[in-house]
Amino acid sequence: MDHVKTQLDSRFSGPGAEATPWQETEEVLETAQLSWITTVRGDGRPHVTPLVAVWHDSALHFGTGPREQKAINLETNSKVALTTGCNGWERGLDVVVEGEAERVTDPARLAELAAAWKEKWDGQWQFEPVAEGFLHDGGGEGIVHVFAVRPAKVLAFGKSPFSHTRHIFG
């Protein structure tokens, strides 16, 4: 991505820790099989749920049924956090993407994203682009609304040594 400012936050990093390079952080986003999204309900309570996402064209993309809680939440508050990584204590890199979810409705973009999902999961996730988003017959879900999150900030938490890196875009 252009114009990424990377800094180590030494307050939350171990001795000798170095900032995680953007390329390493981006690789985690590209290869993650599962992410967790946090949205905010109308009454201010958080809603957290797992989903599959695709990092494509400098944005994290996800889908949701229009009646799912996260879709309802996004109607009134588009701010989200998407998290991925591993639950081990001594190795791996945990990544948090903060930004606003924007609905994708452009037919050419939807076709591109459907191809990205299919490629990432060797055909296990197949979507048909339609006017509303994706049509997904595989599990009876029907219409899927597609969203893009262009990061405002990405946090990368390294382990052994512990490091807290902030990537800011602009």
C-alpha positions in Angstrom: 0.0 0.0 0.0 1.1 3.5 -0.7 1.8 5.9 2.2 2.0 3.4 5.1 3.6 4.8 8.2 4.8 2.1 10.5 5.8 2.6 14.1 6.7 0.4 17.1 4.8 1.3 20.3 7.6 0.7 22.8 5.1 1.1 25.7 3.6 -2.3 24.8 6.7 -4.0 23.3 9.4 -6.1 24.9 13.1 -5.2 25.1 14.7 -5.5 21.7 11.4 -5.7 19.8 11.3 -4.2 16.3 8.3 -3.0 14.3 6.6 -5.6 12.2 7.1 -4.6 8.5 3.9 -3.9 6.6 4.7 -6.7 4.1 4.7 -9.3 6.9 1.4 -7.9 8.3 -0.2 -7.8 4.9 0.8 -11.5 4.3 -1.1 -12.5 7.5 -4.2 -10.7 6.0 -3.8 -12.4 2.6 -3.4 -15.9 4.0 -5.8 -15.8 7.0 -8.5 -18.4 6.7 -10.7 -17.0 9.5 -11.2 -13.5 10.8 -13.4 -12.0 13.6 -15.4 -8.9 13.0 -16.6 -6.5 15.7 -19.5 -4.3 14.9 -21.6 -2.1 17.2 -25.3 -2.7 18.0 -27.8 0.1 18.1 -27.6 0.1 21.9 -23.8 0.4 21.9 -23.0 -3.2 22.7 -20.4 -4.9 20.7 -21.2 -7.8 18.4 -18.3 -10.2 17.5 -18.5 -13.1 15.0 -16.2 -15.2 12.9 -16.2 -14.9 9.1 -14.1 -15.6 6.0 -12.5 -12.5 4.4 -10.4 -11.7 1.4 -7.6 -9.2 1.3 -7.8 -7.7 -2.2 -6.7 -4.4 -3.7 -5.6 -3.0 -0.3 -8.9 -3.7 1.5 -10.3 -6.5 3.6 -13.6 -7.8 2.1 -16.3 -9.8 3.8 -19.9 -10.9 3.2 -23.0 -11.1 5.3 -26.6 -12.0 4.9 -28.8 -8.9 5.0 -30.7 -10.1 8.1 -27.6 -11.1 10.0 -26.8 -9.0 13.1 -23.6 -7.6 11.6 -25.5 -6.3 8.6 -28.1 -4.7 10.8 -25.4 -3.1 12.9 -23.7 -1.8 9.8 -26.8 0.1 8.7 -26.4 2.5 11.5 -22.6 2.3 12.3 -20.1 1.4 9.6 -17.1 1.4 11.9 -15.6 -2.1 12.4 -12.6 -4.0 13.6 -11.5 -7.2 11.9 -9.1 -9.4 13.8 -7.0 -12.5 12.7 -4.0 -14.3 13.9 -3.4 -17.3 16.1 -4.2 -18.1 19.7 -0.8 -19.3 20.6 1.2 -17.3 23.2 4.8 -17.7 22.0 4.6 -17.4 18.2 2.6 -15.9 15.3 1.3 -12.5 14.5 -2.1 -11.2 15.5 -3.5 -8.4 13.3 -6.4 -6.0 13.8 -7.8 -3.9 11.0 -9.7 -0.8 11.9 -11.8 1.1 9.4 -15.3 1.7 8.0 -17.2 -1.0 6.1 -18.5 0.2 2.7 -20.9 -1.9 0.7 -19.7 -3.1 -2.7 -22.3 -3.0 -5.4 -20.3 -2.4 -8.6 -20.8 -5.5 -10.8 -17.3 -5.6 -12.1 -15.9 -5.3 -8.6 -18.2 -8.1 -7.4 -17.1 -10.4 -10.2 -13.4 -9.7 -9.3 -14.1 -10.4 -5.6 -16.0 -13.6 -6.3 -13.0 -14.8 -8.3 -10.7 -13.9 -5.4 -12.8 -15.9 -2.9 -12.8 -18.9 -5.2 -9.1 -18.7 -5.8 -8.2 -18.3 -2.1 -10.2 -21.4 -1.0 -9.5 -23.6 -4.1 -13.1 -23.4 -5.1 -14.7 -24.1 -1.7 -16.3 -20.7 -1.6 -18.1 -19.9 -4.8 -20.3 -16.9 -5.3 -22.3 -15.6 -8.2 -22.2 -11.8 -8.5 -25.7 -10.3 -8.7 -27.1 -6.8 -8.3 -27.5 -7.1 -4.5 -24.0 -8.6 -3.9 -23.4 -12.4 -4.1 -25.7 -15.3 -4.6 -24.5 -18.2 -2.5 -26.4 -21.5 -3.0 -23.9 -23.7 -1.2 -25.4 -23.5 2.2 -28.8 -22.1 1.5 -27.7 -18.5 2.5 -29.1 -16.8 -0.6 -28.1 -13.2 -1.0 -24.8 -12.0 0.6 -24.0 -8.3 0.9 -20.4 -7.6 0.3 -18.4 -5.0 2.2 -14.9 -3.6 1.8 -12.9 -2.2 4.7 -10.0 0.1 3.7 -7.8 0.3 6.8 -7.5 3.5 8.7 -5.2 1.8 11.1 -3.7 -1.7 11.3 -2.2 -3.1 14.5 0.2 -6.0 14.5 1.0 -7.9 17.7 4.2 -10.0 17.5 5.3 -12.6 19.9 8.7 -13.7 21.2 9.6 -10.9 21.6 6.3 -9.2 22.1 5.8 -6.2 19.8 3.0 -3.7 19.2 3.2 -2.2 15.7 0.9 0.5 14.3 0.5 0.9 10.6 -1.3 4.2 9.6 -2.5 5.0 6.1 -2.8 8.3 4.4 
